[in-house]
Amino acid sequence: FHRLHTLSKPTLARVHGAAFAGGVGLIAACDIAIASQEAEFCLSEVKVGMAAASIVPYLLRAMGERATRRYVLSAEVFSAAEAYRIGLVHELALPPALDEMVDTILTRLIKGGPAAQATAKRLISSFSGRPLNAAAVEETVRQYTRLRVSAEARSEEHTSELQSPMYLV
């Protein structure tokens, strides 16, 4: 779970069918999760005398403390709509449209610079729950400056994205 969560490349979970126990942990450890509206979820460990210990940190980040408490303690099955509502999944799709939605997001991810994505993931993890102070601001400026002068940022592929009207102010 930790390796998946800290992988330098973006990760995407495609969920169709039943995701129980560690399967929910894998979804929570990914950066992005897309589910079929027919998917079902369950943190069933307590039914067999276990606790979801190895996945709790990822569940907390994805679902928040209240939802994690409910579903880890109750072991109830919940729907894709509920998984969306509590933040475990980002998008829901009708089963025939699931692959198209996943492909759309993958196409967007592929356009990103690998070094920039790796840095973004590290910064998100580093700053999650951390107060915004002078040291934090200094670190973000340092990371931005390092990336801005990199070959990746100066490549024609990525500079053309900055020329779009969306970035003009």
Secondary structure, DSSP 4 states (H G I P E B T S, - for coil): -HHHHH-SS--EEEE-SEEETHHHHHHHHSSEEEEETT-EEE--GGGGT---TTTHHHHHHHH-HHHHHHHHHH---EEHHHHHHTTS-SEEE-GGGHHHHHHHHHHHHHTS-HHHHHHHHHHHHHHTT----HHHHHHHHHHHHHHHTSHHHHSHHHHHHHTSGGG--
